[in-house]
Amino acid sequence: MSVLAAIGAIVASLVLLTLGAELLVRGASGLALRAGLSPLFVGMTVVGFGTSTPELGASVTATLGGVTDLSVGNVIGSNAFNIGVILGITAIVRPMVVRYAEVRREAVLGVAAALVPLLALAGAGAIPRWSGPLLVVVLIAFLAGAIRAASRATPGVPEVTADELPIPAPASRPPAWLLVLLIAAGLVILIGGSRLLVWQAVELARVLGVSELMIGLTIIAAGTSMPELVTSVLAAVRGQADIAVGNILGSNIFNAFGILGVAATIGPQTVQARSFWLDVPAVFILSVALVPIMKSGGRISRREGGLLLAGFAAYMVLLLIVELR
């Protein structure tokens, strides 16, 4: 298979993953609202985690196929891409006013999420299976705390309404049977797209003569992060900077604790030695740098967005040098 054919198949699989995630979010959100759950709860759970289902599908499929380098690379690369590229581009498009006090917990846990791959140090180079359920429990505890905090009435901060979610308005919402059909179709498309993505990613690595880790850190990570990019840019343009920043921080937390947790539960996740001194430090530095950026002046300026983007570019250059040497 040629490089162009493999890249074309990967693009097609990413389109399928995005479509599958969209159908899944719309169907599940609609059913949850019909069941009487609050729009705020739906927004924080179904919609928030729905944008990370492409990463989840890719990592789980890669683990089942024994390509754990692709699984771990996808998570690490996605978290770096989220901060460096998505927040960088979003701030350049429109500087974002950030109320740091409201995202402090997410920011701190986001820094901790960058260090999750270091669990491999306790597992002889692989994130051990026993740590998988533990990571998922941490995610559940964080989610429970976030929902509890969000449920408290805050003066001046309006409740999220159903009309603000990326689903049909109540008056035009499809019937329950159609929502179930959307969920089923979304899951089928996600599974098919994930399998195609992993298969073609491994093939592309073979054709180019690079590692699966490299493909996971770059092409797969960027591709599966497209839903977060669209969500964040649109939120910033609409003046909802907190949603844009919260989406990225939440996605990074879900990637590290949820996706790696589920993947490690299925099977130990191999972490290459070079990730300990290059990939993990890069995500950690980006995560730590984001904290003072958000605190300084209560906004992420265009210049600071450019710095995040430049930091990610520097990491990509180092990654390429290490891969090709």
C-alpha atoms as one frame of an Amber mdcrd trajectory, in Angstrom:
protein
   0.000   0.000   0.000   1.267   3.484  -0.858   1.702   6.313   1.644  -1.069
   8.355  -0.028  -3.493   5.442   0.125  -2.751   4.869   3.820  -3.160   8.579
   4.623  -6.407   8.690   2.639  -7.743   5.710   4.594  -6.725   7.354   7.889
  -8.542  10.567   6.916 -11.626   8.515   6.046 -11.454   6.713   9.397 -11.166
  10.043  11.252 -14.255  11.317   9.441 -16.082   8.164  10.551 -14.925   8.648
  14.146 -16.119  12.257  14.178 -19.478  11.282  12.677 -19.865   8.407  15.127
 -19.100  10.669  18.091 -21.605  13.262  16.841 -24.400  10.686  16.491 -23.588
   9.161  19.880 -23.633  12.543  21.638 -26.877  13.636  20.011 -28.665  10.377
  20.766 -27.418   9.980  24.338 -27.984  13.663  25.185 -31.510  13.558  23.852
 -32.362  10.421  25.838 -30.810  11.834  29.012 -32.855  15.036  28.730 -36.008
  13.014  28.042 -35.263  11.017  31.206 -35.366  14.246  33.206 -31.622  14.741
  33.801 -30.537  18.372  34.001 -28.922  20.024  30.968 -25.908  20.893  33.155
 -25.356  17.219  34.034 -25.763  16.192  30.397 -23.348  18.884  29.260 -20.654
  17.824  31.738 -20.974  14.094  31.065 -22.419  12.986  27.742 -21.389  16.030
  25.699 -18.093  16.603  27.503 -16.883  13.027  27.271 -18.465  12.517  23.866
 -15.766  14.652  22.213 -13.179  12.165  23.544 -14.831   9.013  22.200 -12.596
   8.988  19.080  -9.518   8.742  21.347 -11.235   6.073  23.445 -12.161   4.000
  20.401  -8.657   4.256  18.928  -6.867   3.350  22.185  -9.140   0.441  23.078
  -8.925  -0.964  19.546  -5.140  -0.563  19.542  -4.901  -2.359  22.896  -7.077
  -5.234  21.721  -4.828  -5.473  18.663  -1.664  -5.522  20.784  -0.450  -2.128
  19.513  -0.189  -0.405  22.900   2.439   2.059  21.615  -0.322   3.512  19.447
  -2.720   3.609  22.392  -0.356   5.428  24.778   0.960   7.694  22.016  -2.600
   8.693  21.146  -3.311   9.826  24.730  -0.010  11.650  25.277  -0.126  13.279
  21.849  -3.780  14.291  22.208  -3.116  16.018  25.538  -0.151  17.924  24.091
  -2.203  18.857  20.997  -5.133  20.002  23.135  -3.065  22.537  25.077  -0.470
  23.590  22.523  -2.551  23.681  19.355  -6.232  23.903  20.305  -5.905  26.422
  23.138  -3.170  28.221  21.197  -5.252  28.582  18.044  -8.407  29.396  20.018
  -6.649  32.241  21.880  -5.194  33.583  18.633  -8.654  33.569  17.027 -10.113
  35.337  20.056  -8.334  36.122  23.364 -10.138  34.276  26.149 -11.194  35.689
  29.507 -10.743  32.889  32.050 -12.094  32.765  35.596  -9.252  30.698  37.035
 -11.025  30.152  40.359 -13.702  28.164  38.526 -11.253  25.849  36.749  -8.570
  25.583  39.448  -9.408  21.969  40.294  -9.385  20.954  36.628  -6.063  22.748
  36.078  -4.394  20.948  38.991  -5.747  17.553  37.959  -4.712  18.334  34.380
  -1.106  18.705  35.569  -1.418  15.387  37.422  -2.879  13.789  34.282   0.330
  14.623  32.407   2.223  12.364  34.827  -0.095   9.328  34.575   2.184   7.511
  32.059   4.880   7.500  34.772   2.881   4.680  36.386   4.829   2.541  33.923
   7.850   2.986  36.196   6.071   0.728  38.683   5.217  -1.795  36.017   8.596
  -2.508  34.395   7.971  -0.174  31.457   4.224  -0.709  31.150   1.249   0.875
  32.920   0.147  -2.188  34.951  -3.315  -3.665  34.721  -4.012  -3.078  38.439
  -3.678   0.679  37.916  -6.427   0.738  35.270  -9.417   0.505  37.653  -7.678
   2.937  40.015  -7.399   5.559  37.265 -11.075   5.120  36.383 -12.049   5.563
  40.050 -10.092   8.839  40.169 -11.988  10.023  37.086 -15.351   9.073  38.615
 -14.469  10.870  41.865 -13.465  13.985  39.919 -16.666  13.888  37.893 -18.808
  13.485  41.006 -17.081  16.469  42.618 -17.446  18.583  39.491 -21.152  17.839
  39.208 -21.664  18.565  42.902 -19.820  21.879  42.597 -21.674  22.846  39.422
 -25.040  22.079  41.016 -24.523  24.786  43.631 -26.148  28.025  42.542 -23.546
  30.677  41.745 -24.737  34.306  41.643 -24.314  35.808  38.200 -23.529  32.492
  36.525 -26.537  31.216  34.553 -27.515  27.561  34.452 -26.709  25.730  31.213
 -29.897  25.243  29.231 -30.842  22.529  26.781 -30.744  25.052  23.951 -26.991
  25.624  24.574 -26.100  21.968  24.078 -25.080  20.668  20.626 -28.350  18.752
  20.215 -31.734  19.559  18.684 -33.929  22.068  20.522 -36.697  20.523  22.691
 -39.416  21.398  20.159 -37.609  19.579  17.339 -36.091  16.709  19.351 -36.564
  13.315  17.655 -38.669  10.560  19.274 -37.018   8.125  21.710 -36.764   5.281
  19.196 -34.845   7.504  16.783 -32.478   8.626  19.561 -31.743   4.973  20.353
 -31.085   4.397  16.661 -28.651   7.339  16.640 -26.762   5.838  19.591 -26.559
   2.422  17.924 -25.428   3.927  14.622 -22.845   6.079  16.422 -21.388   3.071
  18.234 -21.208   0.987  15.066 -19.497   3.810  13.149 -17.088   4.433  16.045
 -16.102   0.770  16.194 -15.654   0.531  12.431 -13.759   3.809  12.236 -11.489
   2.818  15.143 -10.564  -0.482  13.539  -9.838   1.162  10.204  -7.776   3.882
  11.912  -5.566   1.457  13.868  -5.117  -0.864  10.897  -4.082   1.942   8.577
  -1.919   3.650  11.223   0.124   0.476  11.656   0.367   0.149   7.882   1.507
   3.767   7.517   4.176   3.262  10.180   5.437   0.203   8.283   5.518   2.042
   4.949   7.265   5.129   6.369   9.634   3.122   8.512   8.688   4.945  11.730
   7.333   3.636  15.035   3.682   3.189  15.931   4.389   5.525  18.848   5.363
   8.298  16.426   2.147   7.833  14.427   0.091   7.823  17.641   1.752  10.985
  18.957   1.172  12.924  15.748  -1.354  11.910  13.084  -3.696   9.898  15.313
  -3.516  12.356  18.220  -4.252  15.356  16.004  -7.008  13.588  14.091  -8.908
  12.300  17.118  -8.696  15.771  18.726 -10.682  17.471  15.970 -13.975  17.439
  17.950 -12.255  19.326  20.791 -10.797  21.836  18.315 -14.187  22.617  16.764
 -15.904  22.813  20.165 -13.293  25.141  21.682 -13.012  27.529  18.741 -16.792
  27.874  18.452 -17.115  28.429  22.211 -14.442  31.161  22.158 -15.999  32.890
  19.152 -19.324  32.937  21.012 -17.611  34.491  24.048 -17.838  31.295  26.136
 -14.137  31.075  27.032 -14.746  29.048  30.190 -16.413  26.362  28.105 -13.460
  26.303  25.693 -10.874  25.996  28.482 -13.021  23.571  30.464 -13.466  21.407
  27.388  -9.692  21.062  26.952  -8.899  20.492  30.624 -11.735  17.995  30.900
 -10.635  16.200  27.758  -7.052  15.864  29.050  -8.310  14.487  32.357 -10.601
  12.033  30.582  -7.815  10.966  28.216  -5.295  10.224  30.971  -7.534   8.751
  33.649 -10.436   7.406  31.600  -8.911   6.208  28.339  -5.607   4.971  29.773
  -7.557   3.530  32.709  -9.882   1.531  30.463  -7.026   0.509  28.142  -4.797
  -0.589  31.053  -7.674  -2.616  32.491  -7.846  -4.488  29.189  -4.070  -4.970
  29.064  -0.806  -3.385  30.316   0.126  -0.265  28.329   3.734  -0.238  27.172
   5.506   3.111  27.543   8.758   3.476  25.620  11.831   4.723  27.468  12.063
   7.855  25.316   8.607   8.947  26.432   9.916   9.315  29.984  12.414  12.011
  28.976  10.639  13.600  25.977   6.895  13.056  25.591   5.776  13.063  29.232
   7.948  16.108  30.156   6.613  17.978  27.105   2.967  17.505  28.148   3.861
  18.271  31.765   5.586  21.540  30.814   2.637  22.619  28.652   0.194  21.750
  31.449   2.189  23.617  34.106   2.727  26.641  31.814  -1.022  26.913  31.288
  -1.647  27.637  34.995   0.204  31.005  35.250  -1.057  31.928  31.777  -4.655
  31.542  32.972  -3.957  33.329  36.251  -2.118  36.311  34.747  -4.684  38.981
  34.014  -7.504  36.438  34.018  -7.168  35.822  30.279  -5.271  33.919  27.600
  -4.031  36.571  25.177  -3.064  36.145  21.531   0.613  36.370  22.501   0.190
  33.647  25.120  -1.717  31.545  22.601   1.201  31.977  20.220   3.606  30.851
  22.964   1.573  27.679  23.542   1.580  26.984  19.820   5.341  27.635  19.620
   5.949  25.291  22.548   4.046  22.516  20.790   5.967  23.171  17.552   9.278
  22.895  19.441   8.154  19.553  20.877   7.237  18.306  17.393  10.676  19.269
  16.058  12.406  17.401  18.893  10.115  14.429  18.355  10.993  14.318  14.651
  14.717  14.591  15.351  14.602  11.742  17.873  12.509   9.548  15.553  14.738
  10.001  12.504  18.151   9.885  14.114
